Amino acid sequence: MAIVNPSVDLARWDPEDPERWDKRFAWRTLWITTYNLTLAFCVWYLVSAIAPRLTTIGYDLTDAQLYWLVAVPGLSGGLMRLIYMFLPPIVGTRTLVGGSATLLLLPMLGWTFAVRNVDTPYWVLLLLAAACGVGGGAFSGFMPSTSYFFPRRMAGTALGLQAGLGNFGVSLIQFLTPWVVGFGLLGVTALTPQEKIDGGHMWLHNAGLVLVPWVILGMVLAAVFLRRVPVEANFRQQLDIFRDRHTWYMTAIYLMTFGAFSGFAAQLGLIIKNEYGSFADAPDPLKYAFLGPLVGSATRAAWGPLCDRFGGAVWTFVAGVGMTVSTLVTAFFLSPTSVDQFGPFLIGMLVVFFFAGIGNAGTFKQMPMIFARRQAGGVIGFTSSIAAFGPFLVGMALSAVSPRAFFFGAVVYFAACTVLAWTQYARPGAPRPS
């Protein structure tokens, strides 16, 4: 049974009333949920770590097929978030987190066995990629649920930490995979390695296998320590958020920040491979792909307290300006003529991720300030649902137009969202200062 201050009755839970709020219980819930969210992001981005290696072990896949494969978890993750956004007040925190952790095992084990057979049909790979979307969907339930446990004055810190540390899962799986594919986790006699087409061996199945014990631990922690608090609403009651225009404004802005973060994080390895892979001494994309998500995640976690102190809107505006300028500059290092342009390109991308992290922190401080508690949870869920389509939208755009053309299009969208953030939230006399 969860250890809760006996003076606090969870049936009368109210974070805004110190007599009806248990700080220790709230923080324990945050850490357990964040642990599971980190693993969820690992699963969501599992395909981005595996896909660049599939042709290395003999899969006959085109660049367009690989872009699609990496994009599909973004599509399914976004669709699943549209379901997850309604679940926190219906099923409660413990069922939501524990059930999600259980579902994560399916794509992890699926990819473990799929990569062991290069004759696995492409449609099966697409289905397994879609199954990874459950990791992205979880975010849209976990974050609103966490907002029920903290007072508004701490929303920036709590949600910034959870989202930022959860986003580390993107870097974690992309960092771990190059290491764990180099040896047999269970011994070569248990799961034999894959043959590389240029000689040597690779244990690519380890990418899906390595985190299975940690997911099981997350299931146990959720079952033992988590509880639900009395924030309840049925499906119809939650639809009232769509009558407020600020739901749509914040959705557009969050698509700029997290949509760019998630989309670029999923596709960065393939962009490096396709843009710089033809040069002599070409950079290994898998040695750099994790850096952008790492920067963005760290920035998001660090900026939470600053958003609590100065407000989220001003930081969202700063992020929009930074993303617009850095994306424009980075675009000029695409379609390169020399491998020497890779350094400036990588720096430009890291700056984009840096400002995206600031914007992610700013928007999550804004939403609990703009909306009532239950509505804020719904808006957080909906905006994150739409932004989760980032990997899919970026992947589809890159399969249709050149990376440089896509970056220029992103600059126009970022600039428009920056103007929206200023006029509606950040300027003096704004309609909803936050």
N, C-alpha and C positions, 0 to 999 in steps of 0.2 A: 504494500500500500504506500502511496506517496506520502512523504513526510511534509506536512503542512502545519503552520502555526495554528495551534488549537483555538486561538482567539479569532481566527478568520474563518468565516462560514462561506465556502465556495458557492453555495446557493445564493448568497447575497453579494457576490464579488463585484467590486467597483474600484478600479485603479485610481480614480480621482479622489477617493475617500481613504485616507491613511488607515482608518480603523477597519476598513473592509478590503484591504490590499495586503498581500504577503509578498514582500520584495524577494525573499529567498526563493519562494516557490516560482515566482515569475522568472527570475534569472535561471533557475534550474530548467524550466520549460524552454527558455530561449536556447540554452546550450545544447540540450538534447535534440531539439528541432533543427538547430543549425548544423549539428553533426550529421543528421540524416539528410539535410538539404545539400550539404557538400557532396555526399555520396550520390545524391540524385543528379547533381550537375555532372559528376564523373560519368554517369551512365548516359546522360543526354549528349555528351560530347565524345562518347566512346568511338563512334564511327569516324569522327574527324581525326582520331589518333590511329585508327586502323586503316582507313581508306588509302592514304598515300603509300602503304606497304603492300597492298593487295597484288599489284602488278609485279612486285618484286618476287613474290612466291608463285607466280604463274597464272594469275587471273588475267583473262583477256578482256580488259575494260578500257573504253575510250575516256578522254578527259571529260567529255560531257556526261558520261555515265557516272564518273566519280563525283562530279559536281552535284548531280542529282542525288547520289547516295548520301552525301554529306548534308544535302539540303532537306531530305525527307524528315529527319528527326525534328527540324525546326517546324515543319508543317504539322506533324502529329503532336508535337509539344504544344503548339499554339492551340490546336483543336482540343487537346486534353485540358488545357488551362481554362477554356471556356466552360468545361464541366467542373473542374476543381474550384473555380471561383465561387460556386454556389454551395460547396460542401462544408466549410467551417462551421456555420451556424446550424447545419443540419445534422452532421455526424459527430462533431466535437473533435478536439485536438488529438486525443489518444488514438481513436479509430483512424483518423485521417493520416497521422504520421506513421503509425504501425502498419496500416494497410498498404501505404505507399512503399514503405521499405520492403515489404514482401513482394510487391509487384516488380521491384527493381531486379530481383533475381532472374526473372524470365529472360530479358535481353542479354544480361551478362552471361548466363549459361548458354543461351542460344548462339551468341557470337563465339563463345569458346569452342563449340563444336563445328560451326559453319566454316571457319577459316582453316580447318584441318582438311578440307576437301575442296580443291580448286574447281571441281566440277559442280559445285553448289550453284543452282540456277540464279540468275540475276534477280528474278522476282522474289526469291527467298531472301536474298540480301536486302531487298527493299522492304520486305515485311519486318525483318529484324531491325532495320534502321527505324522503321515506324514505331516498333516496340520501345525503342530507346526514348521516345517522346514522353513516356511516363515520368522520366527524370525531369524534363522541362515542365510538365504539367504540375508537378508537386509544388513548385514555387508559388503558383497562383492560389494554392490553399494554405501553405505554410505561413506565408507572410501576413495575410489577413488574420489568421488564427493568432499569431504572435501579437498583433496590434491589440487584441483583446486583453492582454496581460499587463500592459504598461500605460502609465498616464501620458497625456499628450506632451507634457514637457520633456519626456524622455523618449519620444517616438523616433526622433532622428538618430539617437545613439543606438537604441535597441534594433530598429529596422535596418540601420546602416551596417551594424555589426553582423546581423543575420544574413543580409543580402551579400555583403562584401565577403564574409568568410564562406558563405555558400558558393559564391562565384569562384572561389579558389578551386572548386572541384574541376573547373574547366582546365586550369593550369595543371592540377594534380594528375589528371589522367593523361594529359599530353606530355607531362614530364616523366611520369612513371613508365609509360609504354616503351620508349626507346631503351630503357634499362631492363625491364622485366622480359622483353622478348629475346634477350641475349642468353638466357639459361632456363633450365627446366625447374619450375617451381615444385613439381611433384616428382622430379627425377625423370630421366629420359625414358625409362622403361614404362612409366605410367602413362605419359602423354608424349609421344615422340614429336620431334620438331618438324617444321616444314622445310623443304628444300628450296633454296634461293636459286633463281634462274642463272645468276652469275657465279654460283658456287657458294658453299657454306650452308649454314642452317639458321633458322629463326623460329622461336617459340611464340608465334604471333597470338596463339590462343590465350597466352598469359594476360593479354590486355583485358579480356573479359573475366578471367578467373581470379585475378589478384585481389580484388576488393570483396569477393563473396563473403569471407569470414567477418569483415567489418560491417557489411550490410546486415548480417544475422545479429551482430551485436546491437546495431541500431534498432532492430525489431524488438529485442529483449528490453532495451532501455525504455522504449516507448510504452511497452506493455506494463512495465513495473512502475515507472515514475510519472507518466503524464496523466492528466485528468482534463475534463472539459469544464468550462465556466459558463454561466447562464447568459450567453448571447445567442439567441435563437431567432430564426426567421425562415419561413417557407420560401419556395421558389418564386411565387408571385410577388411576395412582399419585397424581394430583393431587386425587382425590376425597376423600382422607382429611381434608381441612380441614372437611368437613361433619359430621364426627363430634364436633367440638369446639364446645361451646355458645357459646364466646366468638366464634366466627365469626359467629354469628347476633346476638349482642349488639352487636358492632362494626358489623354491617350496619345494624341499626336506628339506631344513633347516627350513622353516616355518612349515612344517608338524611335524618336531621334536618339535618345541616350542608350537605353538598353537594347533597342533593336539594332543599333550600330555595334554595340559591344558584342552581342550574341552572334550577329551575322559575320562580323569580321573575325571573331574568335574561331568560328567554325571553318571559315574559308581561307584563313591566312596561310596555312601550310600549303594549300593547293595554289594560291596566288603566287607564293614564292616559287614553288616548283614550276609552274607554267610560265612565269615571267622571267625567271633567272636560271632555270634549270638547264638551258641549252648552252650556257657559257662554260668555258674551261674553268675548273676550280669553282664550280657552282656551289652556293651555300646549301647545306642540308636543311630543308624546311622544317624537319622535325626537331632540330636543335633550337629553333627560334620561335616556333608556333606558340609555345606556352608563355612567352614573355609578355605579349600584349594582354591576355586575360589576367596574368599575374599583376601587372601594373594597374589595370582597371579595378580589379578586386580589392587590392590594397588601398587604393585611393577611395573607393566607396566606403570601406570600413573606417578609414581614418577621418573622413569628412563628416561622419555622423554627428560628433560633438560640436563641430563648427556650425553645422546646420541648426542644431539646437540653440546655439548661442546667437547667431546672426540671422536666422531664418533660412528656409530652403529656397525661396524664390530667387534671391540674389545670386546664389550659387548655381542654380539652374541656368540663369541668364549668362553668367560667366562661362559655364560649360558650353552653352550654345555658341558663343563667340569663339571659344577656343577650338571646338570641333569644326566649325565652318572654316576657319583659317587653316588649321593643320591638315584637314582633308584636301583642301585646295592645293596646298604646297606639295603634299604627298603624291597627288595625281601626276605631277610632272616627272616623277621617277618611275612611272609605269611605262610599258613599252620601251624598256631600256636598250641602250646601245652598247653598254659595257657593264660588266659585273661590279665595277667600282661604284655604280649607282645604288648598289644594294644597301650600303651603310646609311645614306640619307633616307632611303625608302623606309628602312626599319625604324630609324629614329622618328620619322614622321608618323608611322603607324603607332608607335608607343605613345606619342603625344596625343594622338586621337583617343587611344584607350585611356590615357590619364584624364582627359577632360570628360570622357564618357562616364568614368567612375564618379567624378564630381557631380555630374548631372544626375546619375542614378541616386546618389545620396540626397541631393536637393529635392528631387521629385517625391521621394518617399517621406521626407519631412513635410512637404507641402500637403499631401493628401489627407493626413489626419487633422491638419489645421483647417482645410477648406470644407470638409464634410463631417457630419455627425459620425459617432464611432461605428455603428453598424454599417452605415453607408460608406464610410472610409474603407472598411474592410472589403466591401463589394467593388469599389472603384479600384483599389489596389489590385484585386483579383482580375478585373476586366482589363485594366491598362497593361498589366503584365501578360495577360493572355494575348493581346494584340501584338505586343512587342516581342513575344516569343516566336512570332513568325519571321523574325529577323534572319535566322540562318537560311530559311527557305527562300525568302525574298532576295537575299543577297546571292544565294546559289543560283536561283533562276535568272537573275539579272546577269550574272557573270557567264552563264551558259548562252545568253542571247546577245550580249553586247560586249565590247572590250572592257577590261577593267578600268581603263582611263575614262571611258565614256560613263561608266557607272559612278565613278568617284565624282565626276563633274555634276551628275544628277543629284548625288547625295549632298553636295555643297548647296545646291538650290533649296533642297528640302530642309537642311539644317538651318539655313538663313531664315527661312519662313517661320520655323518653330522658335527661333531665337526672338524674333519680333513678337510672336505670340506670348512668349514667357515674359517679355518686358511690359507689353501693354496691359496684360491681364493680371499679373502678379507681382512684378518687381518694381515698377515705377512708383513714384509718389502719387498717392490717390488712386492706386489700382483697384479694380472692382473686388478682388479677393486677395488682399495682401497675405502672404504666407511665407 
